[in-house]
Amino acid sequence: FRSGRRSMREKISDLKRQGKSLVLTTHLAAEGYALADFIGFLHRGKMVFIRKKQELEVADIQALFQAPDEELEKWAL
């Protein structure tokens, strides 16, 4: 399992170095954050926000997974 994740991270990093654009969805906030240039957050099938990675900390994203709807509304587009 870990070797598969490592292989996937390496492939994504390689594609980024080639200038490719990718959309990655994950519940693994720290791993997604490490690979991202932009962060989008979906809730109940709707895009809550898209931000540059530098505008967020990984802890912000992790907290949003547990946040009530009212908290998510503060981040809305």
Secondary structure, 3 states (H helix, E strand, C coil): CHHHHHHHHHHHHHHHHCCCCCCCCCCCHHHHHHHCCEEEEEECCEEEEEEEHHHCCHHHHHHHCCCCHHHHHHHCC
